[in-house]
Amino acid sequence: AGTPEANGVFERIAGESHEGCPVFGSLRGYRMSLSCQPEAGSGRLLWGWVIGHAGVPVYACPTEEKPQVPRDDWQCFEGTEPAPEVCALANEDSAAAAYEEEADSAALRTDLQQASSAFDRALSIRAASSSLRHDWARRAALHARRGKVWQALEKFDRALSDAHIALTLCPDSVPALLLRAQIFFETRELQECALSAKQCWALMTSSETPDISLKKGCKRILDELNEPLDDKLPMSFVASDFLE
């Protein structure tokens, strides 16, 4: 939709219905529900689905099939062109993926609170699903991406927690290791920063297709710490650190 705030996933709101049909809501507080209005002149009842916010109709679509949310033919009311297309999500995987897309889109717009909320829902769906929870790598990637949002919001404890969870799920997660190194650099815990950056560098140099942007980020940290680009322990780890 042309109104970006109206985009995203709409979930059925438990316990709510209108005109005998369920009401759906988005993370931004937009609602989608069936509405009935009398036709001017004839008084004939006209049915349609409406997407609105705070009682203001943003988009609407007339329908003859009341229980079925229309996919096409939505019209603009207070919303901006183009009108939306509404697609049903077939299963939990589709719902989680849609929330991930919503989160990434919000992060690109620097709408960080919206991004964190969408990542929350994506992670919640994947962790609760018996068919999705064992995809450790996908969940680790999501935690690392949400951690980047927390980092941008300067909520370093939450960012570090996400990095830790990501590495528990997938110990060779390069984005999580780099995130941890970046957080420790910002909090001036430089020994921990160097160790995470070295681990990150070792994994990337052993990969045939390393992510160039991640590699540049890791190199930048190691250069700042005056650490060589190798897979050895950081210079700050002296022998006395390991002896009683």
N, C-alpha and C positions, 0 to 999 in steps of 0.2 A: 504494500500500500504506500501511497505517497506521503502519508502521515506516519513517520517512523515509529512513533510511540504506540501505534495501533498494531504493529507487526509483532510476531512472536507466537508462542504456543498458548492455546486456550484450553484449559482443563475444566471438566465438569465440576461444578461447585456442589459439594455434598449437601444434601438437604434442601437445596433450592430448586424451584421450578417456576415457570411462568407460562400461562395459557396451556398448561398440561405438558409442557416440554422442559427439558433440563436447561439450566443456565450455565454458561461457561465463562471462565474468568482468566485473565492473563496476569503475569507478575506485576505489570504496571497499573493494575486496577481497571483495565478495560473489561467490559462485559459483553457477551453475545447472547441474545435471547430472542424468543419469538414474540412478535408484537401484533396487535390487531387494531386497526383504525377504520372508522366508517368512511366510505367514499363520499366526497363532496357531491351534493345534489341527490344521488340515489340512496345514500345511507347504507349501501351494500358493504358488508364487512370485507376489508382487505387485509390479508395476512402477509407477513414478511419477517425476515430475520434482520436484527439490528445489532450493529457493533457500536457501542457508545461508552462515554466516560463521564462520570458525575452527572448523569441524567441527560447528557447532550448526545444526540445521534450523530455519529461520525460517518458511518457507511450503513447501507441497508440494501436488502434484496427481496423483492416480492416472491412469493412462493404459493403453489397450490398444494404442495406436499409438506404439510406442517411439521411432521417429525424429522424431516430430512433437511439438514443444513445445506444450502446451495453452495456449489463450488464456484460457479461463474455468475456473470450478470449482476454483480454488486454495483451500486450507484453511490456517488458521493453526496453527502449532505454537508456536514461541517468539515469533512476530511478533504485532503488534497489528492488530486489525481496523481497516479492512476488508482482506481479502486482495487481492492484486494482480490486475491483468489484464495479460497478456503479449501484446504486439503485435509482429509481425515488421516490420522496416523494409525497405521495398521497394527502395531504391536509396541512392546516396551522398548525395543531397540530403536524403532523409528522415533518414539517420543524422546528418548535420551539424546539421540542424534540431533533432533530438532532443537532441544534446549542447548546443546553444545553450539550449534550454529547461531542461536540467539545470543549466547554468551560471547562468542568470538566477534559477532557484529557489534555488540555493545562495547566491547573492549576497544575495537577499532575507532569507535566514536568517542572514546574516553569516557563513556558512561559506566564508570567502574562499579558503582553499587548495583546497577542492573546486571552487569556481567557476573558479579559474584553470586547474585541470587539465581541466575540461570545455571551457573556451574553447580550450585548447591542442588538444584533439582535434578540435573543430569547425573550427578554423583549419587544422589539418593535413589534414583530409579535403578541405576546399575548395581548398587550395593544390595538392594532389596530383592533383585530378580535372581531366581535360582538359575536361570539360563544365561545371565550376563555377568554375575558377580565374579566368575572365575577368569574373566578376561583381565588378568592382572595388568598387562601392559597398557590397555586402554584406560583403565582406572588410574594408573600411575600418571599417564600423560595428562589426564584431566586435573589431577591434584597439582601437578606442576604448573599447568596453565592458570588454575585458580590462584596458586601461590604467587604468580607474577602480578595478578590483580592486587592481592594483598600488599605485595611489595610496592606497587605504584601508589597505594593508599597509605604507605608508611606504617602498615600494621605488621611489623616484622615478626612478632611472635606467631601470628597466624600463618604468615608466609613460610616460616621455618617449619611449622607443624605440617603444612602441606608437603613441603620438600621431604620431610622425614617419612610421612606416610607413603609418598611416591616411591621412595627408595626401599621401604619395607616391602611394597608390592613388587617392585622391579629394581633390584639393586644396581643394575647397569643403566639406569635412566640418566642419560646425559643432561637433559633439560633440568632435572631435579638437582643433580650435582652442581650444575652451573648456578642455578637459583640459590642453592645453599652457599656457594662461594660468594655470590654477589651480596647476599644478606650479611654474611660475616664481614665482608669488606665494609659495608655501610655501618655496621655496628662496631667496627674496628677490632674484631676478634680475629687478628691477622694470622695466627697460627692455624686455627680451624679453617680460615679462608684458604690458606695456601694448600692445606691437605685436600680440601674438596676440589680446588682448581687443578691440582696435580692428578687426582683421580679422574677428573673430567677429561683432561688432556690425554691421559694414557688411553682411555676408551676411544677417544676420537681418532687418535693416531693409529690405532689398531683397526679402525673401520675402513672399509673400502670406499664408502660413500658418506663421509662425515658432513654434517650440516655446516655450511660455510659461515653462516651468521653466528651460530653457537661457538664455532671454533675461534672466530674473531673476538667474541666476548670473553672467552676463556684466556686467549693470548693477552688481551688487554689487562686482565687482572694479574696474570703472572708477570707481565712487564712492570706493572705498578709495584709489585712486591719484589722486583729484582730477582725473580726466580727463573732458572733456566727452563727451556721448553723440553723437558724430558719426563720420564716416568719414575724418577727417583724420589725419595722422600724430600720434603721441603728442607731448605737449609736451616730453617728455624728449629727443626727437630734435631736437637743435639743429643748425644749419647746419654747425657744425664737425665733426659726426659724418660728414659726407659729403665733406669737403674734405681734401686732403692738406696 
